[in-house]
């Protein structure tokens, strides 16, 4: 297992995702512990892109419960009908928010968060078992490139046992 990532310098975000994917795949290879794998995905994304906050909310007890993350302290529990995470869970698809102040019902865990992307995590049967939440301290920091790159990385988690 690698102890550091080898990422291109001065590359586009798409190129960084492309370089990151096989490295995350190698990190997850052979590891069956769900929490360990979520933690490594979060660490890799934080290191690769320097996002303000990166973490998982796991589907537990009829709500989203904080899982492995990197960044400032976070909201611990989110109802399925609240915030961007709840919206992505209910919609069953990624949500890109260019300006969190303009998103109705946004949950402000940190006033420094300016834009956000949330991507559902599915198990091998297609059920949503978590969401990946990524926050930026810059407005309009996420695009379809991020959605595609994150969805591809999250697909690697489908074979992992809970």
Backbone as CSV, one residue per row, in Angstrom:
resi,resn,N_x,N_y,N_z,CA_x,CA_y,CA_z,C_x,C_y,C_z
1,UNK,0.843,-1.185,0.000,0.000,0.000,0.000,0.882,1.240,0.000
2,UNK,0.528,2.210,-0.814,1.272,3.459,-0.881,1.013,4.295,0.366
3,UNK,1.998,5.050,0.783,1.833,5.920,1.944,1.681,7.375,1.553
4,UNK,1.741,7.641,0.267,1.501,8.996,-0.217,0.938,8.905,-1.634
5,UNK,0.330,9.989,-2.052,-0.245,10.040,-3.388,0.746,10.670,-4.350
6,UNK,0.712,10.215,-5.588,1.534,10.791,-6.644,0.580,11.513,-7.594
7,UNK,0.510,12.837,-7.437,-0.444,13.630,-8.204,0.273,14.630,-9.099
8,UNK,-0.264,14.879,-10.285,0.375,15.832,-11.192,0.289,17.272,-10.667
9,UNK,1.324,18.011,-10.874,1.349,19.426,-10.484,0.798,20.264,-11.636
10,UNK,0.154,21.371,-11.313,-0.384,22.300,-12.310,-1.272,21.603,-13.335
11,UNK,-2.049,20.644,-12.870,-2.938,19.895,-13.754,-4.372,20.378,-13.563
12,UNK,-5.206,20.086,-14.534,-6.625,20.401,-14.409,-7.234,19.469,-13.364
13,UNK,-8.394,19.824,-12.878,-9.070,18.979,-11.900,-9.380,17.609,-12.514
14,UNK,-9.771,17.577,-13.776,-10.051,16.304,-14.448,-8.797,15.424,-14.477
15,UNK,-7.659,16.018,-14.738,-6.412,15.251,-14.766,-6.043,14.731,-13.376
16,UNK,-6.333,15.500,-12.344,-6.056,15.042,-10.979,-6.974,13.871,-10.633
17,UNK,-8.255,13.960,-10.969,-9.161,12.827,-10.736,-8.657,11.581,-11.459
18,UNK,-8.221,11.757,-12.700,-7.726,10.629,-13.491,-6.509,9.978,-12.821
19,UNK,-5.604,10.804,-12.303,-4.417,10.272,-11.625,-4.772,9.679,-10.265
20,UNK,-5.770,10.234,-9.612,-6.160,9.792,-8.275,-6.876,8.444,-8.293
21,UNK,-7.703,8.200,-9.306,-8.543,7.007,-9.327,-7.760,5.705,-9.100
22,UNK,-6.716,5.409,-9.873,-6.031,4.126,-9.647,-5.339,4.060,-8.277
23,UNK,-4.987,5.214,-7.736,-4.346,5.216,-6.425,-5.363,4.914,-5.319
24,UNK,-6.559,5.446,-5.443,-7.618,5.115,-4.486,-7.984,3.644,-4.655
25,UNK,-8.060,3.188,-5.876,-8.362,1.782,-6.141,-7.344,0.885,-5.434
26,UNK,-6.075,1.249,-5.492,-5.024,0.474,-4.818,-5.168,0.549,-3.295
27,UNK,-5.537,1.725,-2.775,-5.735,1.874,-1.331,-6.839,0.950,-0.821
28,UNK,-7.885,0.775,-1.606,-9.041,0.000,-1.189,-8.886,-1.498,-1.462
29,UNK,-7.968,-1.849,-2.355,-7.815,-3.247,-2.769,-7.533,-4.153,-1.571
30,UNK,-8.377,-5.135,-1.428,-8.167,-6.133,-0.382,-8.633,-5.724,1.005
31,UNK,-9.002,-4.474,1.189,-9.472,-4.022,2.508,-10.991,-4.112,2.538
32,UNK,-11.530,-4.817,3.523,-12.971,-5.004,3.610,-13.622,-4.149,4.694
33,UNK,-12.836,-3.446,5.474,-13.431,-2.634,6.538,-13.988,-1.334,5.954
34,UNK,-15.288,-1.149,6.126,-16.019,-0.013,5.588,-15.444,1.311,6.076
35,UNK,-15.256,1.461,7.378,-14.790,2.726,7.956,-13.361,3.036,7.496
36,UNK,-12.512,2.043,7.455,-11.135,2.255,6.982,-11.128,2.759,5.545
37,UNK,-11.960,2.165,4.715,-12.008,2.595,3.318,-12.584,3.996,3.166
38,UNK,-13.635,4.312,3.924,-14.176,5.676,3.869,-13.114,6.684,4.308
39,UNK,-12.387,6.353,5.353,-11.345,7.251,5.863,-10.262,7.492,4.820
40,UNK,-9.835,6.452,4.118,-8.804,6.628,3.096,-9.306,7.421,1.899
41,UNK,-10.562,7.230,1.520,-11.123,8.019,0.410,-11.132,9.497,0.794
42,UNK,-11.590,9.794,2.003,-11.633,11.181,2.473,-10.228,11.789,2.488
43,UNK,-9.270,11.056,3.026,-7.899,11.569,3.105,-7.324,11.822,1.713
44,UNK,-7.585,10.910,0.790,-7.067,11.077,-0.574,-7.669,12.301,-1.253
45,UNK,-8.983,12.493,-1.093,-9.628,13.662,-1.700,-9.137,14.962,-1.084
46,UNK,-8.979,14.976,0.219,-8.484,16.186,0.911,-7.066,16.512,0.446
47,UNK,-6.217,15.483,0.364,-4.839,15.713,-0.071,-4.767,16.144,-1.534
48,UNK,-5.561,15.518,-2.369,-5.500,15.791,-3.810,-5.992,17.181,-4.165
49,UNK,-7.059,17.634,-3.488,-7.697,18.876,-3.903,-7.670,19.988,-2.866
50,UNK,-7.332,19.677,-1.635,-7.297,20.706,-0.592,-8.666,21.280,-0.270
51,UNK,-9.728,20.486,-0.465,-11.070,20.962,-0.164,-11.164,21.395,1.294
52,UNK,-12.060,22.340,1.586,-12.261,22.857,2.937,-12.726,21.759,3.888
53,UNK,-13.683,20.949,3.441,-14.227,19.870,4.271,-14.624,18.729,3.355
54,UNK,-14.263,17.512,3.741,-14.610,16.317,2.985,-15.030,15.246,3.978
55,UNK,-16.200,14.657,3.781,-16.598,13.601,4.697,-17.820,12.837,4.239
56,UNK,-18.062,11.762,4.940,-19.209,10.909,4.669,-20.251,11.055,5.761
57,UNK,-21.495,10.972,5.348,-22.616,10.805,6.259,-23.237,9.458,5.912
58,UNK,-23.282,8.554,6.879,-23.791,7.203,6.679,-25.284,7.133,6.998
59,UNK,-26.008,6.331,6.241,-27.418,6.106,6.511,-27.500,5.197,7.736
60,UNK,-28.041,5.740,8.824,-28.152,5.018,10.090,-29.422,5.470,10.798
61,UNK,-30.212,4.543,11.289,-31.344,4.873,12.142,-32.275,5.922,11.525
62,UNK,-32.511,5.853,10.212,-33.438,6.763,9.559,-32.935,8.181,9.389
63,UNK,-31.623,8.354,9.393,-31.027,9.676,9.186,-29.599,9.511,8.662
64,UNK,-28.954,10.636,8.397,-27.556,10.624,7.967,-26.689,10.939,9.184
65,UNK,-25.742,10.036,9.463,-24.896,10.163,10.646,-23.444,10.342,10.198
66,UNK,-22.774,11.298,10.806,-21.391,11.624,10.468,-20.497,10.397,10.492
67,UNK,-19.693,10.274,9.454,-18.697,9.219,9.352,-17.323,9.850,9.246
68,UNK,-16.361,9.123,8.697,-15.016,9.681,8.550,-15.038,10.988,7.758
69,UNK,-14.254,11.962,8.242,-14.171,13.259,7.571,-12.834,13.905,7.868
70,UNK,-12.510,14.934,7.082,-11.355,15.785,7.336,-11.798,17.225,7.157
71,UNK,-11.441,18.045,8.134,-11.823,19.449,8.136,-12.311,19.822,9.514
72,UNK,-12.901,21.015,9.643,-13.419,21.459,10.939,-14.544,20.547,11.436
73,UNK,-14.833,20.637,12.735,-15.901,19.814,13.295,-17.183,20.008,12.493
74,UNK,-18.036,18.990,12.548,-19.192,18.966,11.647,-20.474,18.629,12.391
75,UNK,-21.575,18.841,11.708,-22.878,18.404,12.208,-22.836,16.883,12.337
76,UNK,-23.381,16.359,13.419,-23.306,14.924,13.668,-24.424,14.151,12.983
77,UNK,-25.632,14.694,12.998,-26.779,14.000,12.415,-27.575,14.965,11.538
78,UNK,-28.010,14.439,10.388,-28.788,15.240,9.453,-30.021,14.433,9.060
79,UNK,-31.182,15.030,9.242,-32.424,14.374,8.830,-32.472,14.292,7.306
80,UNK,-33.152,13.259,6.805,-33.257,13.071,5.356,-33.928,14.246,4.661
81,UNK,-34.679,15.057,5.389,-35.384,16.180,4.762,-34.705,17.519,5.028
82,UNK,-33.405,17.498,5.383,-32.710,18.750,5.685,-31.424,18.897,4.874
83,UNK,-31.133,20.116,4.491,-29.855,20.474,3.898,-29.561,19.837,2.555
84,UNK,-28.358,20.100,2.084,-27.912,19.580,0.796,-27.741,18.061,0.873
85,UNK,-27.217,17.565,1.992,-27.033,16.119,2.142,-28.368,15.387,2.087
86,UNK,-29.353,15.888,2.813,-30.670,15.279,2.788,-31.300,15.350,1.409
87,UNK,-31.098,16.472,0.732,-31.650,16.636,-0.618,-31.032,15.617,-1.576
88,UNK,-29.708,15.439,-1.519,-29.037,14.467,-2.395,-29.513,13.052,-2.086
89,UNK,-29.698,12.756,-0.805,-30.195,11.443,-0.427,-31.591,11.212,-1.012
90,UNK,-32.487,12.164,-0.805,-33.864,12.021,-1.294,-33.934,11.971,-2.820
91,UNK,-33.119,12.805,-3.478,-33.123,12.852,-4.943,-32.442,11.624,-5.549
92,UNK,-31.534,11.028,-4.793,-30.809,9.871,-5.297,-29.774,10.218,-6.338
93,UNK,-29.348,11.479,-6.345,-28.352,11.915,-7.324,-27.496,13.034,-6.730
94,UNK,-26.385,13.279,-7.387,-25.463,14.319,-6.932,-26.130,15.687,-6.995
95,UNK,-25.750,16.536,-6.047,-26.240,17.909,-5.999,-25.029,18.830,-5.933
96,UNK,-24.960,19.773,-6.865,-23.900,20.778,-6.876,-24.528,22.106,-6.497
97,UNK,-23.972,22.747,-5.468,-24.497,24.021,-4.980,-23.396,25.082,-5.133
98,UNK,-23.543,25.983,-6.101,-22.517,27.004,-6.337,-22.369,28.004,-5.186
99,UNK,-23.480,28.296,-4.495,-23.485,29.256,-3.389,-24.437,28.719,-2.317
100,UNK,-23.875,28.216,-1.224,-24.707,27.582,-0.200,-25.691,28.556,0.443
101,UNK,-25.381,29.841,0.428,-26.296,30.833,0.997,-27.602,30.914,0.215
102,UNK,-27.585,30.461,-1.022,-28.773,30.519,-1.875,-29.534,29.196,-1.922
103,UNK,-29.066,28.197,-1.161,-29.739,26.905,-1.148,-30.738,26.881,-0.002
104,UNK,-32.029,26.756,-0.313,-33.045,26.751,0.755,-32.805,25.599,1.740
105,UNK,-32.733,25.930,3.011,-32.556,24.907,4.038,-31.127,24.448,4.252
106,UNK,-30.164,25.170,3.657,-28.762,24.785,3.858,-28.441,24.757,5.348
107,UNK,-27.727,23.726,5.773,-27.289,23.605,7.163,-25.873,24.164,7.235
108,UNK,-25.702,25.237,7.973,-24.394,25.897,8.058,-23.592,25.332,9.218
109,UNK,-22.881,24.238,8.967,-21.983,23.695,9.997,-20.797,24.646,10.175
110,UNK,-20.406,25.329,9.098,-19.341,26.326,9.156,-19.703,27.493,8.256
111,UNK,-19.538,28.697,8.765,-19.821,29.889,7.962,-18.782,30.084,6.863
112,UNK,-17.678,29.341,6.919,-16.637,29.456,5.907,-16.955,28.663,4.637
113,UNK,-17.902,27.761,4.722,-18.296,26.980,3.556,-19.071,27.876,2.585
114,UNK,-18.661,27.872,1.328,-19.285,28.733,0.315,-19.986,27.954,-0.798
115,UNK,-19.443,26.800,-1.177,-20.076,25.963,-2.194,-19.915,24.505,-1.773
116,UNK,-20.713,23.635,-2.419,-20.784,22.264,-1.920,-21.198,21.314,-3.038
117,UNK,-20.719,20.089,-2.932,-21.208,19.000,-3.770,-21.462,17.816,-2.848
118,UNK,-22.602,17.166,-3.049,-22.942,15.970,-2.277,-23.292,14.871,-3.275
119,UNK,-22.674,13.692,-3.071,-22.849,12.577,-3.992,-23.282,11.342,-3.205
120,UNK,-24.403,10.722,-3.585,-24.822,9.490,-2.912,-23.822,8.351,-3.134
121,UNK,-23.711,7.506,-2.120,-22.880,6.296,-2.183,-23.843,5.113,-2.194
122,UNK,-23.703,4.250,-3.177,-24.615,3.111,-3.316,-23.876,1.795,-3.063
123,UNK,-24.618,0.841,-2.525,-24.051,-0.489,-2.375,-24.258,-1.263,-3.670
124,UNK,-23.850,-2.527,-3.686,-23.919,-3.303,-4.920,-25.348,-3.544,-5.401
125,UNK,-26.342,-3.396,-4.505,-27.741,-3.557,-4.920,-28.361,-2.250,-5.416
126,UNK,-27.613,-1.133,-5.279,-28.108,0.166,-5.724,-28.709,1.017,-4.618
127,UNK,-28.805,0.472,-3.408,-29.353,1.237,-2.283,-28.351,2.301,-1.824
128,UNK,-28.864,3.468,-1.463,-27.993,4.529,-0.944,-27.657,4.200,0.508
129,UNK,-26.359,4.100,0.787,-25.897,3.729,2.125,-25.151,4.874,2.811
130,UNK,-24.854,5.915,2.054,-24.141,7.077,2.596,-24.183,8.176,1.555
131,UNK,-23.727,9.358,1.954,-23.464,10.429,0.994,-22.071,10.973,1.272
132,UNK,-21.393,11.364,0.217,-20.120,12.064,0.338,-20.426,13.546,0.236
133,UNK,-19.982,14.309,1.216,-20.203,15.752,1.276,-18.851,16.441,1.139
134,UNK,-18.734,17.332,0.170,-17.495,18.078,-0.030,-17.838,19.562,-0.048
135,UNK,-17.180,20.323,0.810,-17.400,21.770,0.909,-16.143,22.513,0.475
136,UNK,-16.358,23.667,-0.122,-15.264,24.546,-0.497,-15.456,25.904,0.175
137,UNK,-14.367,26.567,0.435,-14.438,27.930,0.972,-14.437,28.959,-0.163
138,UNK,-14.681,28.477,-1.397,-14.790,29.364,-2.557,-16.146,29.155,-3.213
139,UNK,-16.723,30.204,-3.703,-17.984,30.115,-4.432,-17.791,29.366,-5.748
140,UNK,-18.818,28.646,-6.166,-18.861,28.003,-7.483,-17.607,27.165,-7.769
141,UNK,-17.214,26.354,-6.783,-15.967,25.601,-6.913,-16.153,24.210,-7.511
142,UNK,-17.395,23.766,-7.728,-17.626,22.410,-8.203,-18.347,22.415,-9.538
143,UNK,-18.072,21.376,-10.321,-18.664,21.270,-11.659,-18.973,19.805,-11.955
144,UNK,-19.408,19.568,-13.177,-19.660,18.200,-13.626,-18.386,17.361,-13.596
145,UNK,-17.236,17.987,-13.745,-15.965,17.260,-13.636,-15.857,16.617,-12.258
146,UNK,-16.221,17.373,-11.220,-16.185,16.827,-9.860,-17.226,15.724,-9.693
147,UNK,-18.425,15.963,-10.169,-19.468,14.941,-10.043,-19.010,13.630,-10.675
148,UNK,-18.510,13.700,-11.895,-18.058,12.497,-12.598,-16.886,11.841,-11.881
149,UNK,-15.916,12.638,-11.460,-14.741,12.094,-10.780,-15.093,11.453,-9.453
150,UNK,-15.947,12.115,-8.682,-16.346,11.580,-7.378,-17.207,10.328,-7.538
151,UNK,-18.127,10.335,-8.476,-18.960,9.148,-8.692,-18.111,7.945,-9.083
152,UNK,-17.114,8.162,-9.901,-16.228,7.066,-10.313,-15.468,6.514,-9.103
153,UNK,-14.963,7.397,-8.260,-14.242,6.957,-7.057,-15.197,6.231,-6.105
154,UNK,-16.391,6.758,-5.920,-17.347,6.136,-5.003,-17.813,4.768,-5.488
155,UNK,-17.803,4.550,-6.791,-18.157,3.232,-7.318,-17.211,2.151,-6.795
156,UNK,-16.009,2.545,-6.414,-15.048,1.583,-5.869,-15.497,1.021,-4.525
157,UNK,-16.397,1.725,-3.852,-16.866,1.295,-2.527,-17.987,0.263,-2.599
158,UNK,-18.520,0.005,-3.769,-19.685,-0.883,-3.900,-19.442,-2.294,-3.388
159,UNK,-18.259,-2.789,-3.509,-17.992,-4.161,-3.085,-17.593,-4.290,-1.635
160,UNK,-17.526,-3.196,-0.917,-17.058,-3.216,0.468,-18.210,-3.563,1.396
161,UNK,-17.956,-4.454,2.339,-19.000,-4.817,3.301,-19.173,-3.710,4.336
162,UNK,-20.389,-3.604,4.859,-20.693,-2.559,5.843,-20.337,-2.983,7.236
